[in-house]
């Protein structure tokens, strides 16, 4: 906020300028007050230039302080329902469906079955031995399954 007042009498004129800067929480961060006399023209120009410099510096310094203190958003945890189920359904159920086929050892049709086999699932996905056949996972899908394990195999 910028406030100014002009007071004058027969011999001189004074300009009072007050600048107040607030952060995003409406807390006062800078308060600068300056009295300018019109008796000396050079003095007035110098003080106005100085005030403009101080005001500009205060604006720049205040704007970067708020950004530096903001915590980044927490990463969303990977869950079976939101992230992993679609990968398993699209790439594993040909062999690991309700009726296991092609020599698969177990069904992976629901959270409980996938969680029970999670150690084997994550290691075989990581080393590329699964999914078998012509199916393959993208790097993003492999990372999603690994992150699911890191996050605690959440449902």
C-alpha positions in Angstrom: 0.0 0.0 0.0 1.2 3.5 -0.8 0.1 6.5 1.3 1.1 10.1 0.9 0.3 13.4 2.6 1.1 16.9 1.6 1.5 19.6 4.2 2.3 23.2 3.3 2.7 26.5 4.9 4.0 29.9 3.7 7.6 29.0 3.6 7.8 25.4 2.6 5.9 22.3 1.4 6.5 18.8 2.7 5.4 15.5 1.2 5.2 12.4 3.4 5.3 9.1 1.6 4.7 5.8 3.4 5.0 2.4 1.7 3.7 -0.7 3.4 4.2 -4.2 1.9 2.3 -7.3 3.1 3.0 -11.0 2.4 0.3 -13.5 1.4 -0.8 -13.9 5.0 -1.5 -10.1 5.3 1.4 -9.7 7.7 3.4 -6.4 7.4 6.8 -7.1 5.9 8.2 -3.7 5.0 7.2 -0.2 6.3 9.1 2.8 4.8 8.3 6.4 5.5 10.0 9.3 3.8 9.6 13.1 4.3 10.4 15.2 1.2 10.8 18.9 1.3 10.2 21.1 -1.7 12.8 23.7 -0.6 15.6 22.0 -2.5 14.7 20.6 -6.0 17.7 18.3 -6.1 16.9 16.9 -2.7 13.3 16.1 -3.8 14.4 14.3 -7.0 17.1 12.4 -5.2 14.7 11.3 -2.5 12.0 10.3 -5.0 14.5 8.2 -6.9 15.7 6.6 -3.7 12.2 5.8 -2.7 11.4 4.2 -6.1 14.6 2.1 -5.7 13.6 1.0 -2.2 10.1 0.2 -3.3 11.2 -1.9 -6.3 13.7 -3.8 -4.1 11.1 -4.5 -1.5 8.6 -5.8 -4.1 11.2 -8.1 -5.6 12.4 -9.4 -2.2 8.9 -10.0 -0.9 7.7 -11.9 -3.9 10.4 -14.6 -3.8 10.2 -15.1 0.0 6.7 -16.5 -0.1 7.5 -19.0 -2.9 10.6 -20.4 -1.0 8.6 -21.3 2.1 5.8 -23.2 0.4 6.2 -26.9 0.9 5.8 -29.0 -2.3 2.6 -31.2 -2.4 3.0 -34.7 -1.0 3.2 -37.3 -3.7 0.1 -39.5 -4.0 0.6 -43.0 -2.8 0.3 -45.8 -5.4 -2.6 -48.2 -4.7 -3.8 -51.4 -6.2 -7.3 -50.1 -7.0 -6.2 -46.8 -8.6 -3.0 -47.7 -10.3 -2.0 -51.4 -10.4 -5.2 -53.3 -11.1 -5.5 -51.9 -14.6 -1.9 -53.0 -15.4 -2.5 -56.5 -14.0 -5.9 -56.8 -15.8 -4.5 -55.8 -19.2 -1.2 -57.7 -19.1 -1.5 -60.7 -16.7 -5.0 -62.2 -16.8 -4.5 -64.1 -20.0 -2.4 -66.6 -18.0 -3.2 -65.6 -14.4 -7.0 -65.3 -14.7 -9.8 -67.2 -12.9 -8.7 -70.2 -14.8 -4.9 -70.2 -14.8 -3.3 -71.1 -18.2 0.0 -71.5 -20.0 1.7 -72.9 -16.9 0.9 -70.0 -14.6 1.1 -71.0 -10.9 -1.7 -68.8 -9.5 -4.6 -66.5 -10.2 -4.1 -62.7 -10.0 -7.7 -61.6 -10.3 -8.1 -59.5 -7.1 -6.2 -57.5 -4.5 -5.7 -60.4 -2.1 -4.3 -62.7 -4.7 -2.0 -60.1 -6.1 -0.8 -59.0 -2.7 -0.1 -62.6 -1.7 2.1 -62.9 -4.8 3.5 -59.4 -4.6 7.1 -60.4 -4.0 7.1 -62.5 -7.1 5.1 -60.0 -9.1 7.4 -57.1 -8.4 10.7 -59.0 -8.9 9.5 -60.7 -12.2 8.2 -57.4 -13.5 11.5 -55.7 -12.6 13.7 -58.3 -14.3 11.4 -58.4 -17.4 10.5 -62.1 -17.1 6.8 -61.2 -16.8 4.5 -60.8 -18.4 5.3 -63.8 -20.5 4.8 -64.1 -24.2 4.4 -61.1 -26.4 3.2 -58.8 -23.6 5.5 -56.2 -22.2 5.2 -53.4 -19.8 6.3 -49.8 -20.3 8.9 -48.3 -18.0 6.1 -46.2 -16.5 4.1 -49.4 -15.7 7.1 -51.1 -14.2 7.8 -48.1 -12.1 4.2 -48.0 -10.9 4.4 -51.6 -9.7 7.7 -51.0 -8.0 6.3 -47.8 -6.3 3.3 -49.8 -5.2 5.7 -52.1 -3.3 7.6 -49.1 -1.9 4.3 -47.6 -0.7 3.4 -50.8 1.2 1.2 -52.6 -1.3 -1.8 -50.5 -0.5 -5.3 -51.5 -1.6 
